[in-house]
Amino acid sequence: MPQTIPPGQCPDTSHRFSRRDLLAGAAALGVAAVTASLSQPVFAATGLRVGYIPIIPMTQLYVLTGEGWAAEAGLALQTTSFQSGPAMIQALASGTLDVAYVGIGPAMIARSKGVKLKVVAANVIDQVALIGRGPLVKAMAGAASPAEGIKAFRAANGRRPKIGSLPAGSVPDTVLRYWMSEIAHISSEDIEIVGMGEQPLQQALLSGAIDGASILEPILTLVQSRLQDAAIVAKAGSMFPKQPGAVLVVTEDAIAKSRDAVAALVKLHIRATAFAKSNPDRTAELVTDIIGKGLVEREVMRAALTSDATTFVDDPRVILDSTKRMQAFQQSLDQITEPVDVDALFDFSFHDAAKGK
């Protein structure tokens, strides 16, 4: 199970830990994951500093750590939880992370700004949907088109609908803007987009502070389970067809220094993808322990893991073309000022080797 460290803070792994150091740390922190890693010889473990956002698209990480596979493979994964992709990219740029489970949008922006990283595996596709509540659902349901629905909302409420998403540059934000511009033909003047972290967005939606959200699971299922007037107004996949989502990225420095460890992680990622698809009950337990303990019921988490907005993949080639399309759109928004060579951003060698290609 990943050990969560306050956002923005990464552990110092520049020195080697002795067995005594690890045992002392486990006793002080009470972190089961550290203790579990001692089942392997300490000298054989390879450390990787892993950042992640606590959301469902990072399920592969929760499975491979929660099931103890990382420790069995001799990987000592030190994990740090972040509230947004841009914050994690800053940590990658500063050299305090080796690996990140992050959205493809922030990964491209980071690469465009000179952060040397590679996408070595994909996590999910078609992960973002638009959920509304109350007045927005009513306006959209009775309209001939999404654009007409937004006009109806403004006429009935005397204001623009307030739609929440993750910060600008994130996949949910980019998908929302793409849907407005390319699919629904809604002017940017007709919707107020509010960027925030995942937990604040969930609370804002439940409290009625926003009218809807371009977001992913488990928020989509959780909000519908708690609010009778909540509903999906634009389905996952329809907002940005075959949208790329979260990915597994590794710094080029980590690849150079710990290539075998990166290869082992990709193998486990592929194994975890298959596990998540075939074992929804156990996967729900593992995901709930990491991102929903005390907040999301296991039944709700299971429903979220099997919803239309959760399509697990691992082959990075699946998202290559749609990533190029997303970059082109982000350039039109001036979020990427320096075009990225998307082909160079991807490294298929680890996935190919794991699949015996």
Backbone torsions as a table, in degrees:
resi	resn	phi	psi	omega
1	MET	NA	130.8	179.6
2	PRO	-61.1	140.8	174.2
3	GLN	-91.9	124.6	-173.7
4	THR	-88.4	127.3	179.0
5	ILE	-112.6	143.1	-177.0
6	PRO	-48.8	139.9	-178.1
7	PRO	-51.4	137.6	176.1
8	GLY	86.8	-8.8	179.9
9	GLN	-109.7	129.5	-179.7
10	CYS	-120.3	143.6	-179.3
11	PRO	-69.2	149.3	177.0
12	ASP	-85.6	113.8	-179.5
13	THR	-116.1	25.7	-176.0
14	SER	-75.9	-11.7	178.6
15	HIS	-117.5	162.3	178.4
16	ARG	-83.3	141.0	177.1
17	PHE	-95.7	136.9	172.6
18	SER	-84.6	167.6	177.2
19	ARG	-60.5	-37.2	179.1
20	ARG	-63.9	-42.3	179.2
21	ASP	-60.2	-44.3	-177.8
22	LEU	-66.3	-41.8	178.9
23	LEU	-64.2	-39.5	179.0
24	ALA	-66.0	-40.4	179.6
25	GLY	-64.8	-40.0	-179.8
26	ALA	-65.2	-39.3	-180.0
27	ALA	-66.5	-40.2	-177.8
28	ALA	-71.0	-39.8	-173.9
29	LEU	-93.6	-23.6	-177.5
30	GLY	67.7	31.8	-175.9
31	VAL	-91.9	113.9	-176.2
32	ALA	-64.6	-33.1	-177.5
33	ALA	-63.6	-38.1	179.5
34	VAL	-66.4	-43.8	179.7
35	THR	-61.3	-40.8	-179.1
36	ALA	-62.3	-34.3	-177.7
37	SER	-66.4	-16.9	-179.2
38	LEU	-75.9	-5.8	176.5
39	SER	-68.2	-18.9	174.8
40	GLN	-101.8	154.0	176.3
41	PRO	-58.3	132.4	-176.2
42	VAL	-60.5	-36.9	-176.6
43	PHE	-68.0	-18.1	-177.1
44	ALA	-90.4	-14.5	-176.1
45	ALA	-75.9	137.8	175.9
46	THR	-109.4	125.8	-177.2
47	GLY	-86.5	136.0	172.4
48	LEU	-133.1	131.0	178.5
49	ARG	-91.7	116.6	-170.3
50	VAL	-116.2	125.8	174.0
51	GLY	-101.9	148.3	178.4
52	TYR	-154.6	156.3	172.2
53	ILE	-100.9	131.2	-175.7
54	PRO	-74.3	73.6	178.3
55	ILE	-135.7	165.9	-175.3
56	ILE	-59.6	-38.4	-179.1
57	PRO	-58.8	-9.5	177.0
58	MET	-99.9	20.8	-174.6
59	THR	-54.9	-36.7	-179.0
60	GLN	-56.1	-38.5	178.5
61	LEU	-63.8	-43.6	-178.7
62	TYR	-64.1	-36.6	-179.7
63	VAL	-70.5	-49.4	-173.9
64	LEU	-70.2	-23.7	173.9
65	THR	-88.4	-43.9	-177.7
66	GLY	-63.1	-33.0	178.6
67	GLU	-85.3	-3.0	177.3
68	GLY	81.3	10.7	-176.7
69	TRP	-67.7	-37.1	-178.6
70	ALA	-61.1	-46.5	179.8
71	ALA	-62.9	-40.6	179.4
72	GLU	-63.0	-31.6	-179.0
73	ALA	-85.3	2.0	179.5
74	GLY	79.9	24.0	178.2
75	LEU	-103.8	127.2	174.6
76	ALA	-102.9	94.1	-177.2
77	LEU	-90.5	118.2	177.0
78	GLN	-102.5	112.1	-169.2
79	THR	-104.2	146.4	178.6
80	THR	-131.8	128.3	179.6
81	SER	-88.7	134.9	177.3
82	PHE	-123.0	155.8	180.0
83	GLN	-90.2	-14.4	179.9
84	SER	-155.5	158.3	178.9
85	GLY	-62.5	-47.2	179.9
86	PRO	-54.8	-38.1	178.8
87	ALA	-65.8	-37.5	179.3
88	MET	-69.8	-37.1	178.4
89	ILE	-62.3	-37.0	176.5
90	GLN	-60.7	-39.0	178.7
91	ALA	-67.7	-38.0	176.4
92	LEU	-64.2	-42.0	-178.7
93	ALA	-65.2	-33.4	-178.1
94	SER	-81.7	-7.8	178.8
95	GLY	85.7	13.4	-178.9
96	THR	-95.5	0.5	174.0
97	LEU	-132.5	148.5	174.0
98	ASP	-102.5	-33.2	-172.2
99	VAL	-135.0	147.6	175.7
100	ALA	-142.5	134.6	166.9
101	TYR	-95.5	103.6	-167.3
102	VAL	-146.5	165.1	177.8
103	GLY	-71.4	150.2	179.8
104	ILE	-64.2	-30.2	178.7
105	GLY	-60.4	-57.2	176.4
106	PRO	-59.3	-33.3	178.8
107	ALA	-63.6	-42.0	178.5
108	MET	-66.7	-41.8	179.2
109	ILE	-62.1	-41.5	179.1
110	ALA	-62.0	-45.0	-180.0
111	ARG	-62.4	-37.5	-179.9
112	SER	-67.2	-22.1	-179.9
113	LYS	-98.8	11.3	173.2
114	GLY	97.1	2.9	177.6
115	VAL	-75.7	120.9	-175.5
116	LYS	-85.1	99.7	179.9
117	LEU	-142.2	163.5	-179.4
118	LYS	-132.2	140.4	171.0
119	VAL	-84.7	117.7	-176.8
120	VAL	-109.1	-12.2	176.9
121	ALA	-161.4	155.6	174.2
122	ALA	-100.4	161.2	179.3
123	ASN	-112.5	-53.3	-176.3
124	VAL	-147.4	164.0	168.5
125	ILE	-131.2	160.3	177.2
126	ASP	50.2	55.2	-173.1
127	GLN	-97.9	-14.5	-172.7
128	VAL	-106.0	132.3	174.5
129	ALA	-131.0	163.2	177.6
130	LEU	-103.8	116.6	178.5
131	ILE	-107.2	140.9	177.8
132	GLY	-125.7	170.1	176.2
133	ARG	-138.7	152.8	174.3
134	GLY	46.8	-117.4	-174.8
135	PRO	-56.5	-36.1	-179.3
136	LEU	-68.5	-42.5	178.6
137	VAL	-61.1	-44.3	-179.4
138	LYS	-62.4	-44.7	-178.4
139	ALA	-66.0	-41.7	-177.6
140	MET	-72.2	-36.7	-177.7
141	ALA	-66.4	-32.5	-176.6
142	GLY	-94.7	8.5	-175.7
143	ALA	-104.2	154.1	179.8
144	ALA	-74.3	-21.7	-179.7
145	SER	-153.1	161.3	177.0
146	PRO	-56.7	-40.1	-180.0
147	ALA	-62.3	-41.0	177.8
148	GLU	-67.4	-33.4	178.2
149	GLY	-64.7	-40.9	178.2
150	ILE	-66.1	-39.2	177.3
151	LYS	-62.9	-40.4	179.1
152	ALA	-64.3	-39.2	177.7
153	PHE	-62.0	-46.2	-178.9
154	ARG	-63.1	-39.5	-179.7
155	ALA	-66.9	-37.9	-176.6
156	ALA	-79.8	-28.5	-172.7
157	ASN	-113.8	-6.9	177.3
158	GLY	69.0	22.3	-179.8
159	ARG	-160.4	168.3	175.2
160	ARG	-77.1	148.0	174.0
161	PRO	-69.0	143.8	179.1
162	LYS	-101.0	113.4	-176.8
163	ILE	-111.4	122.5	179.7
164	GLY	-88.2	154.2	173.8
165	SER	-160.1	179.2	173.5
166	LEU	-75.8	169.4	-173.2
167	PRO	-56.9	158.6	179.2
168	ALA	-53.6	135.4	-177.7
169	GLY	98.5	-17.9	177.4
170	SER	-74.4	162.4	179.2
171	VAL	-62.4	-47.9	179.2
172	PRO	-58.6	-39.1	178.6
173	ASP	-66.6	-44.6	-179.6
174	THR	-64.3	-41.8	179.1
175	VAL	-62.9	-42.2	178.5
176	LEU	-60.1	-47.4	-178.7
177	ARG	-67.0	-35.9	176.6
178	TYR	-63.9	-46.6	179.4
179	TRP	-58.9	-45.6	179.6
180	MET	-61.1	-45.5	-174.1
181	SER	-79.4	-47.7	-169.4
182	GLU	-99.7	-24.0	-175.5
183	ILE	-107.5	-55.2	-174.1
184	ALA	-91.0	-15.8	-179.1
185	HIS	54.7	53.7	178.0
186	ILE	-107.4	129.9	-179.5
187	SER	-67.1	145.7	177.3
188	SER	-63.8	-17.9	178.8
189	GLU	-79.4	-12.4	-174.8
190	ASP	-93.2	-10.2	-179.7
191	ILE	-132.7	137.3	173.4
192	GLU	-95.7	113.4	-179.6
193	ILE	-94.8	128.6	-178.2
194	VAL	-118.1	115.2	178.8
195	GLY	-90.9	136.7	-180.0
196	MET	-161.1	175.1	176.6
197	GLY	-71.3	166.3	-174.9
198	GLU	-62.9	-46.1	-179.3
199	GLN	-68.3	-45.7	175.7
200	PRO	-59.0	-36.5	179.8
201	LEU	-64.6	-43.2	178.5
202	GLN	-59.3	-45.2	-179.9
203	GLN	-66.5	-38.6	179.2
204	ALA	-63.9	-38.3	179.3
205	LEU	-69.0	-43.9	-179.9
206	LEU	-66.9	-33.9	-177.6
207	SER	-84.2	-11.8	-178.6
208	GLY	88.5	10.1	178.9
209	ALA	-69.6	-23.3	174.7
210	ILE	-128.4	158.8	-176.2
211	ASP	-90.0	-19.9	-178.7
212	GLY	-170.1	180.0	-179.1
213	ALA	-155.2	139.5	170.2
214	SER	-94.6	103.0	-167.9
215	ILE	-154.9	179.9	-175.5
216	LEU	-123.6	-176.6	178.7
217	GLU	-73.0	152.0	7.1
218	PRO	-89.5	4.7	-177.5
219	ILE	-59.8	-40.2	-177.8
220	LEU	-57.4	-48.7	-178.9
221	THR	-74.3	-40.8	-177.7
222	LEU	-60.9	-46.3	-178.6
223	VAL	-64.0	-41.6	178.7
224	GLN	-65.9	-29.0	179.3
225	SER	-74.9	-21.0	-176.0
226	ARG	-107.3	-20.3	-178.9
227	LEU	-121.4	118.4	-178.3
228	GLN	-67.2	-25.3	-177.2
229	ASP	-94.6	11.0	179.2
230	ALA	-93.8	144.3	179.5
231	ALA	-160.5	158.0	175.9
232	ILE	-76.8	126.4	179.8
233	VAL	-107.0	-14.0	172.0
234	ALA	-147.1	116.4	-172.5
235	LYS	-71.8	154.4	174.3
236	ALA	-59.8	136.6	-178.5
237	GLY	94.9	-30.6	179.5
238	SER	-84.4	-20.9	-177.5
239	MET	-78.9	-34.7	177.2
240	PHE	-152.1	90.9	-173.8
241	PRO	-51.0	131.1	-177.8
242	LYS	55.5	38.0	-178.1
243	GLN	-57.8	133.2	173.2
244	PRO	-74.0	148.2	-178.2
245	GLY	-123.6	-128.6	-179.6
246	ALA	-73.8	150.2	-179.1
247	VAL	-138.6	166.5	173.6
248	LEU	-102.7	114.1	179.6
249	VAL	-115.7	150.0	-179.2
250	VAL	-134.9	141.0	177.4
251	THR	-70.1	149.5	178.3
252	GLU	-63.0	-30.8	177.8
253	ASP	-64.8	-42.9	178.9
254	ALA	-65.8	-36.9	178.1
255	ILE	-63.6	-42.0	-179.2
256	ALA	-66.5	-39.0	-174.8
257	LYS	-88.5	-30.6	-173.1
258	SER	-135.9	51.1	-175.4
259	ARG	-59.9	-40.7	179.9
260	ASP	-63.4	-37.9	179.2
261	ALA	-66.8	-41.4	178.0
262	VAL	-63.3	-42.1	178.3
263	ALA	-60.8	-42.2	178.9
264	ALA	-64.3	-39.8	179.6
265	LEU	-64.5	-42.3	179.4
266	VAL	-63.9	-40.0	176.8
267	LYS	-59.6	-43.3	179.3
268	LEU	-68.1	-34.8	178.1
269	HIS	-62.0	-43.7	178.2
270	ILE	-63.8	-43.1	178.4
271	ARG	-62.1	-40.7	-178.9
272	ALA	-68.4	-32.4	177.4
273	THR	-62.7	-46.9	178.6
274	ALA	-63.6	-39.2	179.7
275	PHE	-62.6	-45.7	-177.9
276	ALA	-62.3	-34.2	-179.9
277	LYS	-73.3	-36.1	-173.1
278	SER	-99.2	-11.7	-177.7
279	ASN	-131.2	65.9	-176.5
280	PRO	-62.7	-32.5	-179.2
281	ASP	-67.1	-51.0	-180.0
282	ARG	-67.0	-38.3	178.4
283	THR	-62.1	-39.3	178.3
284	ALA	-61.5	-38.3	177.4
285	GLU	-61.6	-47.9	-176.8
286	LEU	-65.5	-43.3	-179.2
287	VAL	-67.9	-40.0	178.9
288	THR	-61.9	-39.0	179.5
289	ASP	-61.8	-33.0	-176.0
290	ILE	-88.9	-48.7	-170.6
291	ILE	-115.9	-6.1	-175.8
292	GLY	-133.7	7.5	-175.4
293	LYS	-59.2	121.3	-179.3
294	GLY	79.9	-5.1	-177.0
295	LEU	-120.1	-35.4	-177.1
296	VAL	-126.5	127.8	178.3
297	GLU	-67.0	148.5	-177.2
298	ARG	-61.4	-36.2	179.6
299	GLU	-63.9	-38.2	178.1
300	VAL	-67.0	-40.5	179.7
301	MET	-64.4	-40.6	178.9
302	ARG	-63.1	-41.6	178.6
303	ALA	-63.1	-38.4	178.7
304	ALA	-66.1	-38.3	-178.7
305	LEU	-69.6	-20.4	-178.4
306	THR	-113.3	14.9	-178.8
307	SER	-81.9	172.9	178.8
308	ASP	-64.8	-18.3	-177.7
309	ALA	-93.7	11.7	178.5
310	THR	-130.5	97.7	178.4
311	THR	-123.7	98.8	-176.6
312	PHE	-75.5	137.3	174.6
313	VAL	-140.2	169.9	174.0
314	ASP	-137.2	-23.5	-178.6
315	ASP	-72.7	116.2	-178.6
316	PRO	-64.6	-21.7	178.9
317	ARG	-64.4	-25.8	-178.8
318	VAL	-60.2	-30.3	-175.1
319	ILE	-108.7	8.5	-175.9
320	LEU	-62.0	-53.1	-177.3
321	ASP	-65.7	-42.4	-179.4
322	SER	-69.7	-26.1	175.4
323	THR	-67.6	-40.4	176.8
324	LYS	-62.4	-39.4	178.4
325	ARG	-66.6	-39.5	179.1
326	MET	-66.1	-40.9	179.0
327	GLN	-62.0	-42.2	179.8
328	ALA	-59.4	-38.9	179.4
329	PHE	-71.0	-41.1	178.3
330	GLN	-62.9	-32.5	175.7
331	GLN	-64.7	-37.7	178.9
332	SER	-66.2	-21.7	178.1
333	LEU	-92.9	0.4	-177.1
334	ASP	64.4	22.8	175.6
335	GLN	-82.2	-24.8	174.6
336	ILE	-121.5	109.0	-178.2
337	THR	-88.8	-25.0	177.4
338	GLU	-114.6	113.5	-179.4
339	PRO	-56.5	142.0	179.3
340	VAL	-101.6	138.7	171.7
341	ASP	-76.4	96.8	-174.4
342	VAL	-61.1	-37.6	178.2
343	ASP	-59.9	-36.8	179.6
344	ALA	-76.5	-22.3	178.2
345	LEU	-68.2	-31.7	-176.8
346	PHE	-92.2	142.2	173.2
347	ASP	-125.7	103.7	-176.8
348	PHE	-84.7	-7.9	-171.1
349	SER	-60.9	-38.1	-177.9
350	PHE	-69.4	-44.0	179.2
351	HIS	-66.7	-41.4	178.8
352	ASP	-60.7	-45.0	-179.7
353	ALA	-63.5	-40.6	-179.1
354	ALA	-66.2	-30.8	-179.3
355	LYS	-93.4	3.3	177.5
356	GLY	73.9	27.5	-178.8
357	LYS	-89.0	NA	NA
